[in-house]
Amino acid sequence: MIRRNLFWKIVALGAAVALWAYVNSERNPHTRKPFSIPIEVRNLAKGYEADFVDNRNADVTIEGLKAVVDSVTPQDVRVWISLPSVKAGQAVSVESPTVRAHVARVPEGSLDVTVSPKRAKLRVEAVRWKQLPVEVKFLTAPPLGYAFSDPVIAPAMVAVSGKTSAVSRVKKVICAVTCDERNGQMDEMAPISPVDAQGDVVNDVTLDADRVRLKVRFVEAAARKAVIVSPDVTGQPKFPARVTSVNSTPPFVTVEGKPSVLIDMSTAATESVSIDGATGTLTREVRLRLPAGVRIVGRSRVRVTVQISAPQQ
């Protein structure tokens, strides 16, 4: 019975299969769908960070029955590379591992998955850290006659961590502040920034503290002023001699002290120079008499010369 009309039976079977395939393709045709998926980095050795040299996204194309393809969302597609080995002690290396892809929630083998690029190029770099002192940078000048006190900073040292190349660029940790003249002091949590040798902020590092407590105040600063030396001459020369001139070397000196003291000071008197009974010119080295808190800049003594002449007998 089976062989009877075998040819027509085969033709009928082929037509049925073709018809089934046609109907099935019309109801559930094959299709494809593209995705752009970020590449995950897996198995990176501890103490290292990886950066993609090229684009870190991969182009993934899935192909299969429309019903299956349409059910896939970007969250179902995972793309990754594996970095299982980095040479011990190696600070920087360039790796090109294979890019792999997987689609979740679909039967195994129901989709054709292609991924581009086939390999990803990464720069793998060791992570390091170092400690640096916090330096204060005042953005405004203190009021006239005042200076900033030595700042008190807590913590005084901070740790800078990140990739080797970035950490090596950090030369200072700066706390840039503006002081308010009206308050006369500052006690607050101030932000800090890591900077390179040119003073530019290095962004790709991490500080173990982003603020420090800073205490600073205005203190009266020592000022300098040039004043006239005023010799203090006492007594009288022996008659009939007389004083013809008095001068000092140097005639002016520079003094240093609080502005509130120096503001009214124009001369500096010497210690007394006695000329009692003198018959000729006298020269003495003496000190200056200065107010409390004022000191002379340079030599502490001046030379006073008293010219004494006696009329001819």
C-alpha positions as CSV (number, residue, x, y, z in Angstrom):
1,M,0.0,0.0,0.0
2,I,2.8,2.4,0.8
3,R,4.5,1.9,-2.6
4,R,1.2,2.4,-4.4
5,N,1.3,5.9,-6.0
6,L,4.6,6.5,-4.2
7,F,5.6,9.3,-6.4
8,W,2.5,11.3,-5.8
9,K,2.8,10.7,-2.1
10,I,6.3,12.1,-2.1
11,V,5.1,15.1,-4.1
12,A,2.3,15.6,-1.6
13,L,4.6,15.4,1.4
14,G,7.0,17.9,-0.1
15,A,4.2,20.3,-0.9
16,A,2.9,19.9,2.7
17,V,6.3,20.7,4.1
18,A,6.8,23.7,1.8
19,L,3.3,24.9,2.7
20,W,4.0,24.5,6.5
21,A,7.3,26.4,6.1
22,Y,5.6,29.1,4.2
23,V,2.8,29.5,6.6
24,N,5.2,29.3,9.6
25,S,7.5,31.9,8.0
26,E,4.6,34.2,7.5
27,R,3.3,33.8,11.0
28,N,6.8,33.7,12.7
29,P,9.5,34.8,10.2
30,H,13.2,35.0,10.9
31,T,14.5,38.5,11.9
32,R,17.5,40.2,13.4
33,K,17.9,42.9,16.1
34,P,21.0,45.0,16.9
35,F,22.1,46.2,20.4
36,S,24.9,48.4,21.7
37,I,25.9,47.0,25.1
38,P,28.6,48.2,27.5
39,I,31.4,45.6,28.0
40,E,31.8,44.3,31.5
41,V,35.3,43.7,32.8
42,R,35.5,40.5,34.8
43,N,38.3,38.8,36.9
44,L,40.5,41.9,37.1
45,A,43.3,41.3,39.5
46,K,43.1,43.0,42.9
47,G,45.0,46.3,43.0
48,Y,44.5,47.1,39.3
49,E,42.1,49.3,37.2
50,A,41.3,48.9,33.5
51,D,40.4,51.6,31.0
52,F,39.2,50.9,27.4
53,V,41.5,52.2,24.8
54,D,38.7,52.2,22.3
55,N,34.9,52.4,22.7
56,R,33.8,50.3,25.7
57,N,30.5,49.4,24.0
58,A,30.1,46.3,21.8
59,D,27.7,45.9,18.9
60,V,25.6,42.8,19.4
61,T,23.3,41.4,16.7
62,I,20.9,38.5,17.4
63,E,19.1,36.6,14.7
64,G,16.3,34.0,14.9
65,L,12.6,33.5,15.0
66,K,10.8,36.9,15.3
67,A,8.8,35.8,18.4
68,V,12.1,35.0,20.2
69,V,14.0,38.0,18.9
70,D,11.2,40.4,19.8
71,S,11.2,39.0,23.4
72,V,14.9,40.0,24.0
73,T,15.5,43.4,25.7
74,P,18.9,45.2,26.2
75,Q,18.8,44.0,29.8
76,D,18.9,40.4,28.6
77,V,22.2,40.8,26.7
78,R,25.4,40.6,28.6
79,V,28.8,41.3,27.0
80,W,32.0,40.8,28.9
81,I,35.8,40.3,28.8
82,S,37.9,38.4,31.2
83,L,41.3,39.5,32.5
84,P,42.4,36.6,34.7
85,S,46.2,37.4,34.7
86,V,48.4,40.4,35.2
87,K,52.1,40.0,35.7
88,A,53.1,40.6,39.3
89,G,54.7,44.0,39.9
90,Q,53.7,45.3,36.4
91,A,52.5,48.9,36.7
92,V,51.0,49.3,33.2
93,S,50.0,46.8,30.5
94,V,47.8,46.7,27.4
95,E,45.6,43.7,27.0
96,S,43.3,42.5,24.1
97,P,41.0,39.9,25.5
98,T,38.2,38.2,23.5
99,V,34.7,39.8,23.8
100,R,32.0,37.3,24.7
101,A,28.2,37.7,24.7
102,H,25.2,35.9,26.1
103,V,21.4,36.4,25.8
104,A,19.4,35.4,28.9
105,R,15.8,34.1,29.0
106,V,15.9,32.3,25.7
107,P,16.5,28.6,24.9
108,E,20.1,27.6,24.2
109,G,20.8,27.6,20.5
110,S,17.6,29.4,19.5
111,L,19.5,32.6,18.4
112,D,22.5,33.3,16.4
113,V,24.6,35.9,18.3
114,T,27.4,37.9,16.7
115,V,29.5,40.5,18.5
116,S,31.8,43.3,17.3
117,P,34.6,43.9,18.0
118,K,35.9,40.4,18.5
119,R,38.6,41.7,20.9
120,A,38.7,44.8,23.2
121,K,41.8,46.8,23.8
122,L,42.4,47.8,27.4
123,R,45.0,49.6,29.4
124,V,45.5,47.8,32.8
125,E,47.2,49.9,35.4
126,A,48.2,49.3,39.0
127,V,46.5,51.3,41.8
128,R,48.8,53.1,44.3
129,W,48.5,55.7,47.0
130,K,50.7,58.3,48.8
131,Q,50.3,60.8,51.6
132,L,50.7,64.5,51.2
133,P,50.4,67.4,53.6
134,V,47.6,69.9,53.1
135,E,48.8,73.3,52.1
136,V,46.6,76.5,52.5
137,K,46.4,78.9,49.6
138,F,44.8,82.2,50.6
139,L,42.9,83.8,47.7
140,T,42.7,87.2,49.4
141,A,45.3,89.4,51.1
142,P,44.9,90.2,54.8
143,P,44.0,93.8,55.8
144,L,46.7,96.4,55.8
145,G,49.0,96.0,58.8
146,Y,47.9,92.4,59.4
147,A,49.0,88.9,58.4
148,F,47.5,85.4,58.5
149,S,48.5,83.3,61.5
150,D,49.9,79.9,61.0
151,P,46.9,77.8,60.0
152,V,45.8,74.8,62.1
153,I,44.6,72.0,59.8
154,A,43.0,68.7,60.7
155,P,43.8,66.3,59.3
156,A,47.2,67.7,58.3
157,M,47.9,64.8,55.9
158,V,45.6,63.1,53.4
159,A,46.0,60.0,51.3
160,V,45.8,60.3,47.5
161,S,44.9,57.1,45.7
162,G,44.3,56.1,42.1
163,K,46.0,54.8,39.0
164,T,49.8,55.0,39.1
165,S,50.1,57.6,36.3
166,A,47.5,59.9,37.9
167,V,48.9,59.7,41.4
168,S,52.4,60.5,40.2
169,R,51.0,63.7,38.7
170,V,49.7,65.0,42.1
171,K,52.3,67.2,43.7
172,K,50.3,69.0,46.3
173,V,47.0,69.0,48.1
174,I,45.6,72.5,48.3
175,C,43.0,74.1,50.6
176,A,42.1,77.4,48.8
177,V,40.2,79.8,51.1
178,T,39.0,83.4,51.3
179,C,39.0,85.0,54.7
180,D,36.4,87.6,55.7
181,E,38.1,90.8,57.1
182,R,35.1,91.5,59.3
183,N,35.4,88.4,61.4
184,G,39.1,88.4,61.8
185,Q,39.3,84.6,62.0
186,M,38.2,81.4,60.3
187,D,37.1,78.1,61.8
188,E,35.3,75.9,59.3
189,M,35.4,72.7,57.1
190,A,37.1,73.7,53.9
191,P,37.3,71.7,50.6
192,I,40.7,70.4,49.4
193,S,41.9,69.6,45.9
194,P,44.8,67.6,44.5
195,V,46.9,69.6,42.0
196,D,49.8,69.0,39.7
197,A,53.1,71.0,39.3
198,Q,51.3,73.7,37.3
199,G,48.5,74.0,39.9
200,D,45.9,72.3,37.8
201,V,43.4,70.0,39.5
202,V,44.0,66.3,38.9
203,N,40.5,64.8,38.6
204,D,41.1,61.1,38.2
205,V,42.4,60.4,41.8
206,T,40.6,59.9,45.1
207,L,41.3,61.7,48.4
208,D,40.5,59.9,51.7
209,A,39.0,63.2,52.9
210,D,37.4,65.9,50.7
211,R,37.4,68.5,53.5
212,V,39.6,69.5,56.4
213,R,39.0,71.7,59.4
214,L,40.9,74.9,59.0
215,K,41.5,77.5,61.8
216,V,43.2,80.8,60.9
217,R,43.1,84.3,62.2
218,F,44.5,87.8,61.5
219,V,47.5,88.9,63.6
220,E,49.0,92.3,63.6
221,A,52.0,92.1,61.3
222,A,55.4,93.6,61.9
223,A,55.9,96.7,59.7
224,R,59.0,98.6,58.8
225,K,59.7,102.3,58.6
226,A,62.6,104.6,58.1
227,V,63.1,107.1,60.9
228,I,65.6,110.0,61.6
229,V,68.3,109.4,64.2
230,S,68.1,112.0,66.9
231,P,71.3,112.3,68.9
232,D,70.8,113.0,72.6
233,V,73.7,115.3,73.7
234,T,74.0,116.4,77.3
235,G,76.4,118.7,79.2
236,Q,78.6,121.6,78.1
237,P,82.1,121.7,76.6
238,K,84.8,123.5,78.6
239,F,84.6,127.2,78.2
240,P,85.2,128.9,75.8
241,A,84.8,125.8,73.5
242,R,81.4,125.4,71.8
243,V,79.4,122.9,69.8
244,T,79.4,123.6,66.2
245,S,77.5,120.6,64.8
246,V,76.0,117.2,65.8
247,N,75.5,114.4,63.3
248,S,75.0,110.7,63.3
249,T,76.1,107.9,61.0
250,P,73.8,106.7,59.6
251,P,71.4,109.6,59.7
252,F,68.4,107.3,59.1
253,V,67.6,103.8,60.4
254,T,64.9,101.3,59.6
255,V,62.9,100.0,62.5
256,E,60.4,97.2,62.7
257,G,57.4,96.8,64.9
258,K,53.6,96.9,65.2
259,P,51.9,99.3,62.8
260,S,50.0,100.9,65.7
261,V,53.3,101.8,67.4
262,L,55.2,102.9,64.2
263,I,52.4,105.1,62.9
264,D,53.4,108.0,65.2
265,M,57.1,107.4,65.2
266,S,59.3,109.6,63.0
267,T,62.6,109.8,65.0
268,A,64.6,107.5,67.2
269,A,66.6,109.0,70.0
270,T,70.1,107.8,70.9
271,E,71.5,107.0,74.3
272,S,72.9,110.1,76.0
273,V,76.3,111.4,74.8
274,S,77.9,113.6,77.5
275,I,80.2,116.4,76.4
276,D,80.8,117.9,79.9
277,G,84.3,119.5,79.9
278,A,85.1,118.5,76.4
279,T,87.6,120.7,74.5
280,G,87.5,119.0,71.1
281,T,85.4,116.9,68.8
282,L,83.8,113.7,70.3
283,T,82.7,110.5,68.5
284,R,80.8,107.8,70.3
285,E,79.0,104.6,69.3
286,V,75.7,104.4,71.1
287,R,72.4,102.4,71.0
288,L,69.0,103.8,70.1
289,R,66.2,104.1,72.6
290,L,63.2,102.4,71.0
291,P,59.7,101.9,72.3
292,A,58.7,98.4,73.5
293,G,58.0,96.0,70.6
294,V,60.2,98.0,68.2
295,R,63.6,96.9,67.0
296,I,66.2,98.2,64.6
297,V,66.8,96.4,61.3
298,G,70.5,96.0,60.8
299,R,73.3,97.2,63.1
300,S,72.1,98.0,66.7
301,R,74.4,101.0,67.2
302,V,75.0,104.3,65.5
303,R,78.0,106.7,65.5
304,V,77.3,110.2,67.0
305,T,79.9,112.9,66.2
306,V,79.8,116.2,68.1
307,Q,81.9,118.9,66.5
308,I,83.4,121.1,69.2
309,S,85.6,124.1,68.4
310,A,87.5,126.5,70.7
311,P,88.1,130.1,69.7
312,Q,91.8,131.0,69.3
313,Q,93.4,132.8,72.3
